[in-house]
Amino acid sequence: MTQWVNKEAVAQAFGRAARHYDRHAELQRLSGEGLAALASRRQEMLVLDAGCGTGWFSRRWREAGNQVTAFDLSAEMLQQAEAQQVADCYRQGDIEALPFAAQTFDLCWSNLAVQWCSDLRRVLTGFRHVTRPGGQVLFSTVTSGSLQELKTAWEKNDMAAPVNTFLTPEEVAGAGEGLALRLQPHSITMAFPDLLSLLHSLKGIGATHLHQGRNGGPLIRSQLQKLACDWPQDSRGYLLSYQLIYGVIHCD
C-alpha cells in the first residue's frame, strides 16, 4: 500500500500540463461525474477539492451553492484554477499532509489524485480527519489492470511499458480498513482516432511521470508505427481502458 513518490517531479509534470490540461481531461470529467452521483448532499456545504487540478469540479461544486477550497500540489494548476475563479479559496500543498484543522469540511472530494501518493492509508485518514460528523469523503483512483492496451503494445515490441504500478482493489480496501470505507468499481474505455492523439492525451493531463524513472529516449517513427500496428482497436479507434474505484466514507 506504500511506494516512494517524488512529489516534486509529479508537481512539475502536472505543472507542464496545466495550460492545456482541460483540453485532454475527458477521463477526469467522466470519472468525476460518476463520483458526484454518490454524494449524499449537493449544496450548502464547505467542500475541499483535494487534488483539484485546474478546478473543473471545484467550479461544479461552487456553482451548486457550496463554498469551495481548491487544493493542489502544483502551483501552476492552482494558478489556472484561480484565473478561472472556480473556488472561494486556493491552497497549495500535499494531500498526504493536509494543512486544515479537524472537522473543517462537509465534503472532502478527490477525483483521480490519490494514485500519485506514497501512502493511501495516510491520505484516507487525513481526509477523514478534516471532514465533519455527518459529512462525506468521496474519492476516485486508478487501480491495477488499467492501461492494458498500452502494456500489450509495448510488450509485443519487446519494450518495457511506461506504466506506473497501481494498487489492486484489495489493497485500496486494506488502506481504508476501520474507516467504514465503501468501494465501487468502475471501468472506462476511451477511444482515439490515431496513436499520436492517444499519447498526446496522456501527456496533456500530466500523466507521464513514472515513479521508477524512464529508460531510453523519445520514440522514433519506426517504433510508433510498430506500436500502432499492435495496439488494440475496434470500430471506435485506438483504445485505452482504465479500471477505477470510487471510495465513499460516511463520517459519523
N, C-alpha and C positions, 0 to 999 in steps of 0.2 A: 504493500500500500504506500510505500515511500520510494522516492527516487530523487537524485540530485538534479536540480533545475537551475540553470544560470539565468536568474531573473533579469539581469542587465541585458543579456543577449535577447531574451524574449521581448523586453520592452523596446529594444532597438528594432527588432523585426516588425513589431506592430506599429512602431513609430514611422517606419519607412512606408508602411501601407496606409497610413491614416488618411491622406488626402484623397485616395481613390477607393477606400475601403467600401463605402456604401454601394458602389457600382458592382461589387463582386460578392456581397454578403447575403446572397439568397439563402444559403444554408442557415445562417444565423436567424434570418427572419422566419423561415419555416419552422425551425426548432422553437423559437420564441412564441410563435402563435400556438403551438401545441402546449407549451408550458403554461402560457397565460390561461388556457382553458381550465387549468387545475386550481386557479386562485379561488379562495372562498369569499373574498371581498374584492371590490373593484374600485372603490373611491373612498375619499376622506381618510386617507392613511398617510403615514410617514413611510416612504419607500427608500430602501437602499438598493441601487443598481450596482452590484459588485462585479466589476469587470465590464464596465458599460460600453467600452469601445467609443464609437462616435455618438452614442446615445440614442440609437433608433428606438429602443424600448423605454428609455428614460422619457422621451417625448410622449410615447404612448401612455405611460402611467401618469404623467403630468397632465396631459390633455383630458384624461378620465376624471380629473379632480383630486389629484394627490400631490403632496409635497415631496419632491424627489431629490435625493442626493446621488449625484453621479460620481462613481469611484473607479479609478483605473490605474494600472501600473505605468502606462505610457503617458507621458506629458503631452505628446503630440496628439494622441487620441482625445485627451481631455480638452485640448485647445480646439479641436474640431467640434466637440460637443458643445463647448461654451460659445463658440462662434455662432452656432445654430440655436442657442438659447433653449436647450432641451430640458434643463433641470433648474432647480432652485439653488443648488449648492454643488460645488465641484471640488473634489479632494483627490489628490494623487497618493497612491500607496499600494501596498501588497495585501491581497485578501487573506494571506496567511498571518497577517498581523494587523487586524482592523483597528484603526485609531478612534473607536467610538465607545462610549460608555455602555454598560449593560442595559438591556431593555430599552433601546433608543427607538427602534423601528417597529412598525406594524407588519411590514413585509420586507424580508431580505430576499432579493431576486438576483439570480446569477445565471445567465444564459451562455453556455459554451465558453466558460472561463476556467473552471476548476481543473481541467485537464492540463493546465500549464503550471500546476502547483506541485510542490515536493511531497506534501503530506495531506491527503484528503481528509483524514480524521481531524487534523488541526483546523482545516478550513471549516468543516461542518460544525465543529464545536464552537468556533468563533461566530459563525452565522447564528447558531442557536443562542449564543451569549448576548448578542446585540438585539435580539428580537423579543418583543414584549409578550407577556402571557396573553393568550388569545390570538396571537399573530401567527405568521406562517413563514417558513423558509421554502423557497422554490428554486431549484437549480436543475440544469441540464448538463450533461457531459458526454463526451465521445468514449466508447468502450471498445474492447477487443473485437476484431472481425471487421473493423472499418477499413476503408480504402483497399479492399481486397483486390480490386481490378488493377490498381497501381502495383501492388505486390506481384500479381500474376505476370504482368507485362515485363517488369524488371527481371523477375526470376527466369522467365523464358529466354532472356538475353544474357543470362549469367552475370547479372549485376545485383548488388545489394540494394534493396528497395529503400528509398529515402523516406522512411515512415517511422514515427515515434511508436513506442510500445504503450498501448493504452490498458487501463485496468479492465479486468473482467467484471461482469455484473456481480459475481460473488465477492470480489474484492471491494467493490463500491458498497455493497451491503454490509460487509465487515467494518468498513470505515464509519458507518452510521450506527453501529451496534450500541444499544442503550439510549438512542436519541429518538426513538419512535419514528424511524425513517421508513417511508413507504416509497417503493420504486415502481416505475412503469417503463418497460422497454418500448422503443420506437425506432423504426427504420426509415431512412430517407435515401432514395436513389436519384441522383441528378444526372442530366444528360447534356452533352455539349456537341456542337456541330463538327469540331475537329480537336485534335490532341492539344494543339497550342493554346486554344481558348480554355481548355480544361486546366492546363498547367498554369496559365496566367491567372485563372480564378484562385488557385491555391496561393500563388504569390500575392495576389491582390488583397487577400484577407490576412496576410501576415503569417500564414500557417506553414511557413517553410523552415522555421527554426527546428533543428534536430538536436535533441539532448545529447546524443552520442557524437555529434560532430559530423562533418561530411568527408567523404572520400572522393578525390578527383575533382575535376573542374566542371564547367558547364557542358551540357550535352551537345554533341556535334550533330550535323544534319543526318548522317547515316544512322546514328543511334536513334534519333527521333523517328526516322522512317521505319526502323525495325520495331520500335515500341508501338507505333501507330498500327502496324500490321497485327501485333499480338494483343492489342488492347481489347477487352470485351466490349462488344457493341450490340445494339439492337436497332430497330427502326427509328428510335429517337436520336441515336448518335452514340458518342463515346460515353461510357457510364462511369460513375463514381458514387459508391454507396457508403453510407455511414450507419453504424449501429449506435444509437443514442440511448441514454437512460434519463428519465425525468425523476427527480427526487423531491419528495414533499415531507416536510416536518411541521406538524401542528403543535404549536408551543402552548403548554398548559400554564 
